[in-house]
Amino acid sequence: MADREGKKDTLNKVQKAVIAIAETQEGQIFFNWLMNRCYFQKSTVVGDPASHEINIHGTLFNEASRRVYLDIRRGIPSALLKKIEHL
């Protein structure tokens, strides 16, 4: 039980830190860069244009990268997300 509360406290601290960073202009620029780097608004499917085959490993890598931004994004208020995602 105490372990679960410790994890919750850590998550709250991280979420507060993410929000504090997202409130700054520099933080918004960084999160916008991270969003683009993590394929948030792009297709994560990787394919070979010649053979039309899907590259499973590349697709999984891109989707795992996208998940990083999605996890961070979950803790950012919507007003800040609008600023970040529409730079």
Secondary structure, 3 states (H helix, E strand, C coil): CHHHHHHHHHHHHHHHHHHHHHCCHHHHHHHHHHHHHCCCCCCCCCECCCCCCECHHHHHHHHHHHHHHHHHHCCCCHHHHHHHHCC
